[in-house]
């Protein structure tokens, strides 16, 4: 299977997803669908961004302890 291209998010997309992440660390179901539609992304792109952001968030928590 061909390797997927890395997604380069726009500043607007990143700001919107960061805002949602600050509100809730998990984005599922219709919330994720509507956010993806609003940002012009696929649900998978939004899902993976949230997965990666949670990893970054946990790492930052550990570093501040």
PDBQT receptor file of N, H, CA, C and O in Angstrom, charges set to zero:
ATOM      1  N   UNK A   1       0.845  -1.194   0.000  1.00  0.00    +0.000 N 
ATOM      2  CA  UNK A   1       0.000   0.000   0.000  1.00  0.00    +0.000 C 
ATOM      3  C   UNK A   1       0.880   1.243   0.000  1.00  0.00    +0.000 C 
ATOM      4  O   UNK A   1       1.943   1.241   0.621  1.00  0.00    +0.000 OA
ATOM      5  N   UNK A   2       0.464   2.290  -0.675  1.00  0.00    +0.000 N 
ATOM      6  H   UNK A   2      -0.400   2.291  -1.179  1.00  0.00    +0.000 HD
ATOM      7  CA  UNK A   2       1.299   3.492  -0.751  1.00  0.00    +0.000 C 
ATOM      8  C   UNK A   2       1.324   4.241   0.583  1.00  0.00    +0.000 C 
ATOM      9  O   UNK A   2       0.342   4.253   1.325  1.00  0.00    +0.000 OA
ATOM     10  N   UNK A   3       2.465   4.864   0.866  1.00  0.00    +0.000 N 
ATOM     11  H   UNK A   3       3.263   4.854   0.263  1.00  0.00    +0.000 HD
ATOM     12  CA  UNK A   3       2.616   5.634   2.102  1.00  0.00    +0.000 C 
ATOM     13  C   UNK A   3       1.783   6.914   1.990  1.00  0.00    +0.000 C 
ATOM     14  O   UNK A   3       1.775   7.577   0.952  1.00  0.00    +0.000 OA
ATOM     15  N   UNK A   4       1.086   7.245   3.074  1.00  0.00    +0.000 N 
ATOM     16  H   UNK A   4       1.093   6.706   3.917  1.00  0.00    +0.000 HD
ATOM     17  CA  UNK A   4       0.280   8.469   3.070  1.00  0.00    +0.000 C 
ATOM     18  C   UNK A   4       1.163   9.696   3.173  1.00  0.00    +0.000 C 
ATOM     19  O   UNK A   4       2.218   9.670   3.807  1.00  0.00    +0.000 OA
ATOM     20  N   UNK A   5       0.719  10.761   2.546  1.00  0.00    +0.000 N 
ATOM     21  H   UNK A   5      -0.138  10.782   2.031  1.00  0.00    +0.000 HD
ATOM     22  CA  UNK A   5       1.430  12.035   2.658  1.00  0.00    +0.000 C 
ATOM     23  C   UNK A   5       1.174  12.620   4.043  1.00  0.00    +0.000 C 
ATOM     24  O   UNK A   5       0.081  12.488   4.595  1.00  0.00    +0.000 OA
ATOM     25  N   UNK A   6       2.193  13.266   4.593  1.00  0.00    +0.000 N 
ATOM     26  H   UNK A   6       3.080  13.374   4.144  1.00  0.00    +0.000 HD
ATOM     27  CA  UNK A   6       2.058  13.922   5.881  1.00  0.00    +0.000 C 
ATOM     28  C   UNK A   6       1.149  15.146   5.711  1.00  0.00    +0.000 C 
ATOM     29  O   UNK A   6       1.303  15.911   4.760  1.00  0.00    +0.000 OA
ATOM     30  N   UNK A   7       0.211  15.321   6.632  1.00  0.00    +0.000 N 
ATOM     31  H   UNK A   7       0.086  14.699   7.405  1.00  0.00    +0.000 HD
ATOM     32  CA  UNK A   7      -0.717  16.452   6.560  1.00  0.00    +0.000 C 
ATOM     33  C   UNK A   7      -0.073  17.694   7.159  1.00  0.00    +0.000 C 
ATOM     34  O   UNK A   7       0.436  17.659   8.279  1.00  0.00    +0.000 OA
ATOM     35  N   UNK A   8      -0.096  18.772   6.421  1.00  0.00    +0.000 N 
ATOM     36  H   UNK A   8      -0.510  18.800   5.511  1.00  0.00    +0.000 HD
ATOM     37  CA  UNK A   8       0.363  20.061   6.936  1.00  0.00    +0.000 C 
ATOM     38  C   UNK A   8      -0.892  20.869   7.274  1.00  0.00    +0.000 C 
ATOM     39  O   UNK A   8      -1.643  21.272   6.387  1.00  0.00    +0.000 OA
ATOM     40  N   UNK A   9      -1.102  21.095   8.564  1.00  0.00    +0.000 N 
ATOM     41  H   UNK A   9      -0.492  20.767   9.285  1.00  0.00    +0.000 HD
ATOM     42  CA  UNK A   9      -2.296  21.821   9.000  1.00  0.00    +0.000 C 
ATOM     43  C   UNK A   9      -2.069  23.322   8.892  1.00  0.00    +0.000 C 
ATOM     44  O   UNK A   9      -0.958  23.809   9.098  1.00  0.00    +0.000 OA
ATOM     45  N   UNK A  10      -3.131  24.047   8.568  1.00  0.00    +0.000 N 
ATOM     46  H   UNK A  10      -4.034  23.651   8.401  1.00  0.00    +0.000 HD
ATOM     47  CA  UNK A  10      -3.047  25.512   8.528  1.00  0.00    +0.000 C 
ATOM     48  C   UNK A  10      -3.108  26.041   9.957  1.00  0.00    +0.000 C 
ATOM     49  O   UNK A  10      -3.502  25.324  10.877  1.00  0.00    +0.000 OA
ATOM     50  N   UNK A  11      -2.715  27.303  10.134  1.00  0.00    +0.000 N 
ATOM     51  H   UNK A  11      -2.395  27.885   9.386  1.00  0.00    +0.000 HD
ATOM     52  CA  UNK A  11      -2.778  27.917  11.463  1.00  0.00    +0.000 C 
ATOM     53  C   UNK A  11      -4.215  27.919  11.989  1.00  0.00    +0.000 C 
ATOM     54  O   UNK A  11      -4.445  27.705  13.179  1.00  0.00    +0.000 OA
ATOM     55  N   UNK A  12      -5.171  28.160  11.102  1.00  0.00    +0.000 N 
ATOM     56  H   UNK A  12      -4.984  28.333  10.136  1.00  0.00    +0.000 HD
ATOM     57  CA  UNK A  12      -6.577  28.188  11.511  1.00  0.00    +0.000 C 
ATOM     58  C   UNK A  12      -7.022  26.812  12.017  1.00  0.00    +0.000 C 
ATOM     59  O   UNK A  12      -7.706  26.704  13.035  1.00  0.00    +0.000 OA
ATOM     60  N   UNK A  13      -6.623  25.766  11.291  1.00  0.00    +0.000 N 
ATOM     61  H   UNK A  13      -6.068  25.853  10.464  1.00  0.00    +0.000 HD
ATOM     62  CA  UNK A  13      -6.985  24.406  11.709  1.00  0.00    +0.000 C 
ATOM     63  C   UNK A  13      -6.358  24.080  13.060  1.00  0.00    +0.000 C 
ATOM     64  O   UNK A  13      -7.022  23.537  13.944  1.00  0.00    +0.000 OA
ATOM     65  N   UNK A  14      -5.073  24.414  13.217  1.00  0.00    +0.000 N 
ATOM     66  H   UNK A  14      -4.535  24.855  12.500  1.00  0.00    +0.000 HD
ATOM     67  CA  UNK A  14      -4.380  24.126  14.474  1.00  0.00    +0.000 C 
ATOM     68  C   UNK A  14      -5.005  24.886  15.642  1.00  0.00    +0.000 C 
ATOM     69  O   UNK A  14      -5.223  24.322  16.715  1.00  0.00    +0.000 OA
ATOM     70  N   UNK A  15      -5.290  26.166  15.426  1.00  0.00    +0.000 N 
ATOM     71  H   UNK A  15      -5.113  26.625  14.555  1.00  0.00    +0.000 HD
ATOM     72  CA  UNK A  15      -5.888  26.978  16.493  1.00  0.00    +0.000 C 
ATOM     73  C   UNK A  15      -7.233  26.409  16.920  1.00  0.00    +0.000 C 
ATOM     74  O   UNK A  15      -7.540  26.351  18.111  1.00  0.00    +0.000 OA
ATOM     75  N   UNK A  16      -8.031  25.991  15.949  1.00  0.00    +0.000 N 
ATOM     76  H   UNK A  16      -7.781  26.038  14.982  1.00  0.00    +0.000 HD
ATOM     77  CA  UNK A  16      -9.361  25.444  16.248  1.00  0.00    +0.000 C 
ATOM     78  C   UNK A  16      -9.253  24.125  17.008  1.00  0.00    +0.000 C 
ATOM     79  O   UNK A  16      -9.986  23.897  17.971  1.00  0.00    +0.000 OA
ATOM     80  N   UNK A  17      -8.331  23.251  16.571  1.00  0.00    +0.000 N 
ATOM     81  H   UNK A  17      -7.737  23.436  15.789  1.00  0.00    +0.000 HD
ATOM     82  CA  UNK A  17      -8.170  21.964  17.251  1.00  0.00    +0.000 C 
ATOM     83  C   UNK A  17      -7.580  22.148  18.646  1.00  0.00    +0.000 C 
ATOM     84  O   UNK A  17      -7.968  21.442  19.577  1.00  0.00    +0.000 OA
ATOM     85  N   UNK A  18      -6.649  23.085  18.802  1.00  0.00    +0.000 N 
ATOM     86  H   UNK A  18      -6.333  23.658  18.046  1.00  0.00    +0.000 HD
ATOM     87  CA  UNK A  18      -6.089  23.367  20.134  1.00  0.00    +0.000 C 
ATOM     88  C   UNK A  18      -7.178  23.886  21.074  1.00  0.00    +0.000 C 
ATOM     89  O   UNK A  18      -7.210  23.538  22.255  1.00  0.00    +0.000 OA
ATOM     90  N   UNK A  19      -8.067  24.719  20.539  1.00  0.00    +0.000 N 
ATOM     91  H   UNK A  19      -8.042  25.002  19.580  1.00  0.00    +0.000 HD
ATOM     92  CA  UNK A  19      -9.178  25.250  21.343  1.00  0.00    +0.000 C 
ATOM     93  C   UNK A  19     -10.078  24.105  21.812  1.00  0.00    +0.000 C 
ATOM     94  O   UNK A  19     -10.480  24.064  22.975  1.00  0.00    +0.000 OA
ATOM     95  N   UNK A  20     -10.393  23.180  20.910  1.00  0.00    +0.000 N 
ATOM     96  H   UNK A  20     -10.067  23.213  19.965  1.00  0.00    +0.000 HD
ATOM     97  CA  UNK A  20     -11.209  22.019  21.273  1.00  0.00    +0.000 C 
ATOM     98  C   UNK A  20     -10.486  21.139  22.280  1.00  0.00    +0.000 C 
ATOM     99  O   UNK A  20     -11.099  20.618  23.212  1.00  0.00    +0.000 OA
ATOM    100  N   UNK A  21      -9.173  20.972  22.090  1.00  0.00    +0.000 N 
ATOM    101  H   UNK A  21      -8.675  21.394  21.333  1.00  0.00    +0.000 HD
ATOM    102  CA  UNK A  21      -8.388  20.129  22.990  1.00  0.00    +0.000 C 
ATOM    103  C   UNK A  21      -8.372  20.712  24.402  1.00  0.00    +0.000 C 
ATOM    104  O   UNK A  21      -8.428  19.969  25.382  1.00  0.00    +0.000 OA
ATOM    105  N   UNK A  22      -8.297  22.037  24.507  1.00  0.00    +0.000 N 
ATOM    106  H   UNK A  22      -8.252  22.640  23.711  1.00  0.00    +0.000 HD
ATOM    107  CA  UNK A  22      -8.314  22.688  25.819  1.00  0.00    +0.000 C 
ATOM    108  C   UNK A  22      -9.642  22.429  26.526  1.00  0.00    +0.000 C 
ATOM    109  O   UNK A  22      -9.705  22.352  27.753  1.00  0.00    +0.000 OA
ATOM    110  N   UNK A  23     -10.698  22.298  25.730  1.00  0.00    +0.000 N 
ATOM    111  H   UNK A  23     -10.648  22.361  24.733  1.00  0.00    +0.000 HD
ATOM    112  CA  UNK A  23     -12.037  22.052  26.261  1.00  0.00    +0.000 C 
ATOM    113  C   UNK A  23     -12.233  20.581  26.608  1.00  0.00    +0.000 C 
ATOM    114  O   UNK A  23     -12.779  20.254  27.662  1.00  0.00    +0.000 OA
ATOM    115  N   UNK A  24     -11.786  19.693  25.718  1.00  0.00    +0.000 N 
ATOM    116  H   UNK A  24     -11.343  19.959  24.861  1.00  0.00    +0.000 HD
ATOM    117  CA  UNK A  24     -11.903  18.249  25.948  1.00  0.00    +0.000 C 
ATOM    118  C   UNK A  24     -10.776  17.530  25.215  1.00  0.00    +0.000 C 
ATOM    119  O   UNK A  24     -10.537  17.772  24.032  1.00  0.00    +0.000 OA
ATOM    120  N   UNK A  25     -10.088  16.645  25.932  1.00  0.00    +0.000 N 
ATOM    121  H   UNK A  25     -10.282  16.449  26.894  1.00  0.00    +0.000 HD
ATOM    122  CA  UNK A  25      -8.931  15.956  25.352  1.00  0.00    +0.000 C 
ATOM    123  C   UNK A  25      -9.329  14.821  24.408  1.00  0.00    +0.000 C 
ATOM    124  O   UNK A  25      -8.502  14.345  23.629  1.00  0.00    +0.000 OA
ATOM    125  N   UNK A  26     -10.581  14.388  24.472  1.00  0.00    +0.000 N 
ATOM    126  H   UNK A  26     -11.253  14.774  25.104  1.00  0.00    +0.000 HD
ATOM    127  CA  UNK A  26     -11.045  13.305  23.606  1.00  0.00    +0.000 C 
ATOM    128  C   UNK A  26     -12.156  13.815  22.697  1.00  0.00    +0.000 C 
ATOM    129  O   UNK A  26     -13.130  14.402  23.167  1.00  0.00    +0.000 OA
ATOM    130  N   UNK A  27     -12.006  13.592  21.408  1.00  0.00    +0.000 N 
ATOM    131  H   UNK A  27     -11.214  13.115  21.026  1.00  0.00    +0.000 HD
ATOM    132  CA  UNK A  27     -12.989  14.041  20.419  1.00  0.00    +0.000 C 
ATOM    133  C   UNK A  27     -13.510  12.804  19.691  1.00  0.00    +0.000 C 
ATOM    134  O   UNK A  27     -12.766  12.143  18.966  1.00  0.00    +0.000 OA
ATOM    135  N   UNK A  28     -14.791  12.497  19.888  1.00  0.00    +0.000 N 
ATOM    136  H   UNK A  28     -15.395  13.034  20.477  1.00  0.00    +0.000 HD
ATOM    137  CA  UNK A  28     -15.359  11.284  19.281  1.00  0.00    +0.000 C 
ATOM    138  C   UNK A  28     -16.712  11.569  18.637  1.00  0.00    +0.000 C 
ATOM    139  O   UNK A  28     -17.322  12.616  18.852  1.00  0.00    +0.000 OA
ATOM    140  N   UNK A  29     -17.156  10.603  17.843  1.00  0.00    +0.000 N 
ATOM    141  H   UNK A  29     -16.660   9.753  17.669  1.00  0.00    +0.000 HD
ATOM    142  CA  UNK A  29     -18.506  10.626  17.285  1.00  0.00    +0.000 C 
ATOM    143  C   UNK A  29     -18.823  11.834  16.442  1.00  0.00    +0.000 C 
ATOM    144  O   UNK A  29     -18.021  12.274  15.619  1.00  0.00    +0.000 OA
ATOM    145  N   UNK A  30     -20.024  12.368  16.667  1.00  0.00    +0.000 N 
ATOM    146  H   UNK A  30     -20.676  12.011  17.336  1.00  0.00    +0.000 HD
ATOM    147  CA  UNK A  30     -20.498  13.483  15.839  1.00  0.00    +0.000 C 
ATOM    148  C   UNK A  30     -19.655  14.736  16.045  1.00  0.00    +0.000 C 
ATOM    149  O   UNK A  30     -19.488  15.525  15.115  1.00  0.00    +0.000 OA
ATOM    150  N   UNK A  31     -19.116  14.932  17.258  1.00  0.00    +0.000 N 
ATOM    151  H   UNK A  31     -19.252  14.291  18.014  1.00  0.00    +0.000 HD
ATOM    152  CA  UNK A  31     -18.247  16.094  17.498  1.00  0.00    +0.000 C 
ATOM    153  C   UNK A  31     -17.053  16.069  16.555  1.00  0.00    +0.000 C 
ATOM    154  O   UNK A  31     -16.714  17.074  15.931  1.00  0.00    +0.000 OA
ATOM    155  N   UNK A  32     -16.422  14.901  16.461  1.00  0.00    +0.000 N 
ATOM    156  H   UNK A  32     -16.697  14.084  16.968  1.00  0.00    +0.000 HD
ATOM    157  CA  UNK A  32     -15.252  14.764  15.587  1.00  0.00    +0.000 C 
ATOM    158  C   UNK A  32     -15.646  14.950  14.120  1.00  0.00    +0.000 C 
ATOM    159  O   UNK A  32     -14.931  15.597  13.355  1.00  0.00    +0.000 OA
ATOM    160  N   UNK A  33     -16.775  14.384  13.741  1.00  0.00    +0.000 N 
ATOM    161  H   UNK A  33     -17.356  13.858  14.363  1.00  0.00    +0.000 HD
ATOM    162  CA  UNK A  33     -17.260  14.506  12.360  1.00  0.00    +0.000 C 
ATOM    163  C   UNK A  33     -17.476  15.975  11.990  1.00  0.00    +0.000 C 
ATOM    164  O   UNK A  33     -17.000  16.436  10.953  1.00  0.00    +0.000 OA
ATOM    165  N   UNK A  34     -18.197  16.705  12.846  1.00  0.00    +0.000 N 
ATOM    166  H   UNK A  34     -18.584  16.330  13.688  1.00  0.00    +0.000 HD
ATOM    167  CA  UNK A  34     -18.506  18.101  12.529  1.00  0.00    +0.000 C 
ATOM    168  C   UNK A  34     -17.261  18.986  12.552  1.00  0.00    +0.000 C 
ATOM    169  O   UNK A  34     -17.153  19.922  11.761  1.00  0.00    +0.000 OA
ATOM    170  N   UNK A  35     -16.325  18.697  13.450  1.00  0.00    +0.000 N 
ATOM    171  H   UNK A  35     -16.412  17.936  14.093  1.00  0.00    +0.000 HD
ATOM    172  CA  UNK A  35     -15.071  19.453  13.465  1.00  0.00    +0.000 C 
ATOM    173  C   UNK A  35     -14.292  19.204  12.169  1.00  0.00    +0.000 C 
ATOM    174  O   UNK A  35     -13.745  20.137  11.580  1.00  0.00    +0.000 OA
ATOM    175  N   UNK A  36     -14.245  17.953  11.734  1.00  0.00    +0.000 N 
ATOM    176  H   UNK A  36     -14.690  17.195  12.213  1.00  0.00    +0.000 HD
ATOM    177  CA  UNK A  36     -13.543  17.608  10.489  1.00  0.00    +0.000 C 
ATOM    178  C   UNK A  36     -14.172  18.333   9.297  1.00  0.00    +0.000 C 
ATOM    179  O   UNK A  36     -13.464  18.894   8.461  1.00  0.00    +0.000 OA
ATOM    180  N   UNK A  37     -15.495  18.317   9.226  1.00  0.00    +0.000 N 
ATOM    181  H   UNK A  37     -16.070  17.861   9.905  1.00  0.00    +0.000 HD
ATOM    182  CA  UNK A  37     -16.195  19.001   8.126  1.00  0.00    +0.000 C 
ATOM    183  C   UNK A  37     -15.904  20.498   8.167  1.00  0.00    +0.000 C 
ATOM    184  O   UNK A  37     -15.613  21.110   7.139  1.00  0.00    +0.000 OA
ATOM    185  N   UNK A  38     -15.983  21.078   9.353  1.00  0.00    +0.000 N 
ATOM    186  H   UNK A  38     -16.219  20.580  10.188  1.00  0.00    +0.000 HD
ATOM    187  CA  UNK A  38     -15.741  22.516   9.513  1.00  0.00    +0.000 C 
ATOM    188  C   UNK A  38     -14.333  22.904   9.058  1.00  0.00    +0.000 C 
ATOM    189  O   UNK A  38     -14.136  23.964   8.464  1.00  0.00    +0.000 OA
ATOM    190  N   UNK A  39     -13.357  22.039   9.342  1.00  0.00    +0.000 N 
ATOM    191  H   UNK A  39     -13.517  21.179   9.826  1.00  0.00    +0.000 HD
ATOM    192  CA  UNK A  39     -11.963  22.348   9.026  1.00  0.00    +0.000 C 
ATOM    193  C   UNK A  39     -11.525  21.851   7.649  1.00  0.00    +0.000 C 
ATOM    194  O   UNK A  39     -10.402  22.117   7.219  1.00  0.00    +0.000 OA
ATOM    195  N   UNK A  40     -12.410  21.132   6.962  1.00  0.00    +0.000 N 
ATOM    196  H   UNK A  40     -13.321  20.916   7.312  1.00  0.00    +0.000 HD
ATOM    197  CA  UNK A  40     -12.048  20.599   5.652  1.00  0.00    +0.000 C 
ATOM    198  C   UNK A  40     -11.052  19.457   5.733  1.00  0.00    +0.000 C 
ATOM    199  O   UNK A  40     -10.237  19.270   4.829  1.00  0.00    +0.000 OA
ATOM    200  N   UNK A  41     -11.118  18.686   6.823  1.00  0.00    +0.000 N 
ATOM    201  H   UNK A  41     -11.780  18.837   7.558  1.00  0.00    +0.000 HD
ATOM    202  CA  UNK A  41     -10.230  17.542   7.029  1.00  0.00    +0.000 C 
ATOM    203  C   UNK A  41     -11.053  16.264   7.080  1.00  0.00    +0.000 C 
ATOM    204  O   UNK A  41     -12.283  16.309   7.113  1.00  0.00    +0.000 OA
ATOM    205  N   UNK A  42     -10.368  15.119   7.085  1.00  0.00    +0.000 N 
ATOM    206  H   UNK A  42      -9.369  15.082   7.058  1.00  0.00    +0.000 HD
ATOM    207  CA  UNK A  42     -11.078  13.854   7.277  1.00  0.00    +0.000 C 
ATOM    208  C   UNK A  42     -11.168  13.581   8.779  1.00  0.00    +0.000 C 
ATOM    209  O   UNK A  42     -10.406  14.137   9.570  1.00  0.00    +0.000 OA
ATOM    210  N   UNK A  43     -12.110  12.718   9.156  1.00  0.00    +0.000 N 
ATOM    211  H   UNK A  43     -12.729  12.266   8.513  1.00  0.00    +0.000 HD
ATOM    212  CA  UNK A  43     -12.220  12.334  10.569  1.00  0.00    +0.000 C 
ATOM    213  C   UNK A  43     -10.933  11.680  11.045  1.00  0.00    +0.000 C 
ATOM    214  O   UNK A  43     -10.513  11.873  12.186  1.00  0.00    +0.000 OA
ATOM    215  N   UNK A  44     -10.309  10.905  10.164  1.00  0.00    +0.000 N 
ATOM    216  H   UNK A  44     -10.650  10.749   9.237  1.00  0.00    +0.000 HD
ATOM    217  CA  UNK A  44      -9.063  10.225  10.531  1.00  0.00    +0.000 C 
ATOM    218  C   UNK A  44      -7.966  11.235  10.849  1.00  0.00    +0.000 C 
ATOM    219  O   UNK A  44      -7.206  11.043  11.798  1.00  0.00    +0.000 OA
ATOM    220  N   UNK A  45      -7.879  12.300  10.070  1.00  0.00    +0.000 N 
ATOM    221  H   UNK A  45      -8.497  12.456   9.299  1.00  0.00    +0.000 HD
ATOM    222  CA  UNK A  45      -6.871  13.332  10.333  1.00  0.00    +0.000 C 
ATOM    223  C   UNK A  45      -7.104  13.982  11.698  1.00  0.00    +0.000 C 
ATOM    224  O   UNK A  45      -6.155  14.229  12.441  1.00  0.00    +0.000 OA
ATOM    225  N   UNK A  46      -8.364  14.257  12.023  1.00  0.00    +0.000 N 
ATOM    226  H   UNK A  46      -9.135  14.056  11.419  1.00  0.00    +0.000 HD
ATOM    227  CA  UNK A  46      -8.695  14.855  13.318  1.00  0.00    +0.000 C 
ATOM    228  C   UNK A  46      -8.394  13.858  14.435  1.00  0.00    +0.000 C 
ATOM    229  O   UNK A  46      -7.821  14.228  15.459  1.00  0.00    +0.000 OA
ATOM    230  N   UNK A  47      -8.776  12.601  14.245  1.00  0.00    +0.000 N 
ATOM    231  H   UNK A  47      -9.242  12.300  13.413  1.00  0.00    +0.000 HD
ATOM    232  CA  UNK A  47      -8.540  11.556  15.252  1.00  0.00    +0.000 C 
ATOM    233  C   UNK A  47      -7.048  11.422  15.560  1.00  0.00    +0.000 C 
ATOM    234  O   UNK A  47      -6.650  11.392  16.725  1.00  0.00    +0.000 OA
ATOM    235  N   UNK A  48      -6.233  11.344  14.519  1.00  0.00    +0.000 N 
ATOM    236  H   UNK A  48      -6.556  11.368  13.573  1.00  0.00    +0.000 HD
ATOM    237  CA  UNK A  48      -4.791  11.172  14.707  1.00  0.00    +0.000 C 
ATOM    238  C   UNK A  48      -4.180  12.411  15.360  1.00  0.00    +0.000 C 
ATOM    239  O   UNK A  48      -3.292  12.286  16.203  1.00  0.00    +0.000 OA
ATOM    240  N   UNK A  49      -4.646  13.610  14.979  1.00  0.00    +0.000 N 
ATOM    241  H   UNK A  49      -5.367  13.712  14.294  1.00  0.00    +0.000 HD
ATOM    242  CA  UNK A  49      -4.135  14.829  15.605  1.00  0.00    +0.000 C 
ATOM    243  C   UNK A  49      -4.411  14.801  17.110  1.00  0.00    +0.000 C 
ATOM    244  O   UNK A  49      -3.531  15.132  17.904  1.00  0.00    +0.000 OA
ATOM    245  N   UNK A  50      -5.619  14.410  17.507  1.00  0.00    +0.000 N 
ATOM    246  H   UNK A  50      -6.334  14.140  16.862  1.00  0.00    +0.000 HD
ATOM    247  CA  UNK A  50      -5.958  14.338  18.929  1.00  0.00    +0.000 C 
ATOM    248  C   UNK A  50      -5.131  13.272  19.644  1.00  0.00    +0.000 C 
ATOM    249  O   UNK A  50      -4.706  13.485  20.780  1.00  0.00    +0.000 OA
ATOM    250  N   UNK A  51      -4.896  12.129  18.999  1.00  0.00    +0.000 N 
ATOM    251  H   UNK A  51      -5.241  11.956  18.077  1.00  0.00    +0.000 HD
ATOM    252  CA  UNK A  51      -4.050  11.086  19.598  1.00  0.00    +0.000 C 
ATOM    253  C   UNK A  51      -2.650  11.632  19.861  1.00  0.00    +0.000 C 
ATOM    254  O   UNK A  51      -2.104  11.473  20.953  1.00  0.00    +0.000 OA
ATOM    255  N   UNK A  52      -2.078  12.275  18.849  1.00  0.00    +0.000 N 
ATOM    256  H   UNK A  52      -2.521  12.404  17.962  1.00  0.00    +0.000 HD
ATOM    257  CA  UNK A  52      -0.728  12.819  18.988  1.00  0.00    +0.000 C 
ATOM    258  C   UNK A  52      -0.679  13.944  20.010  1.00  0.00    +0.000 C 
ATOM    259  O   UNK A  52       0.294  14.067  20.753  1.00  0.00    +0.000 OA
ATOM    260  N   UNK A  53      -1.723  14.763  20.053  1.00  0.00    +0.000 N 
ATOM    261  H   UNK A  53      -2.514  14.663  19.449  1.00  0.00    +0.000 HD
ATOM    262  CA  UNK A  53      -1.767  15.887  21.002  1.00  0.00    +0.000 C 
ATOM    263  C   UNK A  53      -1.863  15.383  22.438  1.00  0.00    +0.000 C 
ATOM    264  O   UNK A  53      -1.271  15.973  23.341  1.00  0.00    +0.000 OA
ATOM    265  N   UNK A  54      -2.610  14.285  22.658  1.00  0.00    +0.000 N 
ATOM    266  H   UNK A  54      -3.091  13.806  21.923  1.00  0.00    +0.000 HD
ATOM    267  CA  UNK A  54      -2.683  13.704  24.005  1.00  0.00    +0.000 C 
ATOM    268  C   UNK A  54      -1.321  13.184  24.452  1.00  0.00    +0.000 C 
ATOM    269  O   UNK A  54      -0.958  13.314  25.621  1.00  0.00    +0.000 OA
ATOM    270  N   UNK A  55      -0.571  12.601  23.531  1.00  0.00    +0.000 N 
ATOM    271  H   UNK A  55      -0.865  12.495  22.582  1.00  0.00    +0.000 HD
ATOM    272  CA  UNK A  55       0.776  12.115  23.864  1.00  0.00    +0.000 C 
ATOM    273  C   UNK A  55       1.661  13.289  24.274  1.00  0.00    +0.000 C 
ATOM    274  O   UNK A  55       2.381  13.215  25.270  1.00  0.00    +0.000 OA
ATOM    275  N   UNK A  56       1.603  14.369  23.501  1.00  0.00    +0.000 N 
ATOM    276  H   UNK A  56       1.018  14.429  22.692  1.00  0.00    +0.000 HD
ATOM    277  CA  UNK A  56       2.378  15.576  23.803  1.00  0.00    +0.000 C 
ATOM    278  C   UNK A  56       1.961  16.153  25.160  1.00  0.00    +0.000 C 
ATOM    279  O   UNK A  56       2.808  16.586  25.942  1.00  0.00    +0.000 OA
ATOM    280  N   UNK A  57       0.659  16.156  25.432  1.00  0.00    +0.000 N 
ATOM    281  H   UNK A  57      -0.029  15.804  24.797  1.00  0.00    +0.000 HD
ATOM    282  CA  UNK A  57       0.099  16.684  26.677  1.00  0.00    +0.000 C 
ATOM    283  C   UNK A  57       0.594  15.874  27.880  1.00  0.00    +0.000 C 
ATOM    284  O   UNK A  57       1.010  16.443  28.889  1.00  0.00    +0.000 OA
ATOM    285  N   UNK A  58       0.546  14.534  27.765  1.00  0.00    +0.000 N 
ATOM    286  H   UNK A  58       0.208  14.072  26.945  1.00  0.00    +0.000 HD
ATOM    287  CA  UNK A  58       1.019  13.672  28.859  1.00  0.00    +0.000 C 
ATOM    288  C   UNK A  58       2.513  13.862  29.102  1.00  0.00    +0.000 C 
ATOM    289  O   UNK A  58       2.967  13.880  30.246  1.00  0.00    +0.000 OA
ATOM    290  N   UNK A  59       3.269  14.004  28.020  1.00  0.00    +0.000 N 
ATOM    291  H   UNK A  59       2.900  13.989  27.091  1.00  0.00    +0.000 HD
ATOM    292  CA  UNK A  59       4.716  14.210  28.130  1.00  0.00    +0.000 C 
ATOM    293  C   UNK A  59       5.001  15.518  28.867  1.00  0.00    +0.000 C 
ATOM    294  O   UNK A  59       5.895  15.575  29.712  1.00  0.00    +0.000 OA
ATOM    295  N   UNK A  60       4.243  16.565  28.547  1.00  0.00    +0.000 N 
ATOM    296  H   UNK A  60       3.518  16.519  27.860  1.00  0.00    +0.000 HD
ATOM    297  CA  UNK A  60       4.422  17.857  29.214  1.00  0.00    +0.000 C 
ATOM    298  C   UNK A  60       4.071  17.754  30.697  1.00  0.00    +0.000 C 
ATOM    299  O   UNK A  60       4.729  18.366  31.538  1.00  0.00    +0.000 OA
ATOM    300  N   UNK A  61       3.024  16.972  31.020  1.00  0.00    +0.000 N 
ATOM    301  H   UNK A  61       2.489  16.474  30.338  1.00  0.00    +0.000 HD
ATOM    302  CA  UNK A  61       2.646  16.777  32.423  1.00  0.00    +0.000 C 
ATOM    303  C   UNK A  61       3.772  16.110  33.200  1.00  0.00    +0.000 C 
ATOM    304  O   UNK A  61       4.091  16.524  34.315  1.00  0.00    +0.000 OA
ATOM    305  N   UNK A  62       4.372  15.080  32.618  1.00  0.00    +0.000 N 
ATOM    306  H   UNK A  62       4.113  14.743  31.713  1.00  0.00    +0.000 HD
ATOM    307  CA  UNK A  62       5.462  14.366  33.280  1.00  0.00    +0.000 C 
ATOM    308  C   UNK A  62       6.681  15.259  33.474  1.00  0.00    +0.000 C 
ATOM    309  O   UNK A  62       7.357  15.169  34.499  1.00  0.00    +0.000 OA
ATOM    310  N   UNK A  63       6.967  16.114  32.507  1.00  0.00    +0.000 N 
ATOM    311  H   UNK A  63       6.418  16.188  31.675  1.00  0.00    +0.000 HD
ATOM    312  CA  UNK A  63       8.140  16.990  32.592  1.00  0.00    +0.000 C 
ATOM    313  C   UNK A  63       7.978  18.075  33.651  1.00  0.00    +0.000 C 
ATOM    314  O   UNK A  63       8.972  18.560  34.192  1.00  0.00    +0.000 OA
ATOM    315  N   UNK A  64       6.749  18.459  33.954  1.00  0.00    +0.000 N 
ATOM    316  H   UNK A  64       5.942  18.065  33.515  1.00  0.00    +0.000 HD
ATOM    317  CA  UNK A  64       6.528  19.518  34.945  1.00  0.00    +0.000 C 
ATOM    318  C   UNK A  64       6.483  18.981  36.374  1.00  0.00    +0.000 C 
ATOM    319  O   UNK A  64       6.415  19.758  37.327  1.00  0.00    +0.000 OA
ATOM    320  N   UNK A  65       6.522  17.662  36.525  1.00  0.00    +0.000 N 
ATOM    321  H   UNK A  65       6.578  17.032  35.751  1.00  0.00    +0.000 HD
ATOM    322  CA  UNK A  65       6.479  17.084  37.883  1.00  0.00    +0.000 C 
ATOM    323  C   UNK A  65       7.867  16.969  38.476  1.00  0.00    +0.000 C 
ATOM    324  O   UNK A  65       8.018  16.505  39.607  1.00  0.00    +0.000 OA
TER     325      UNK A  65
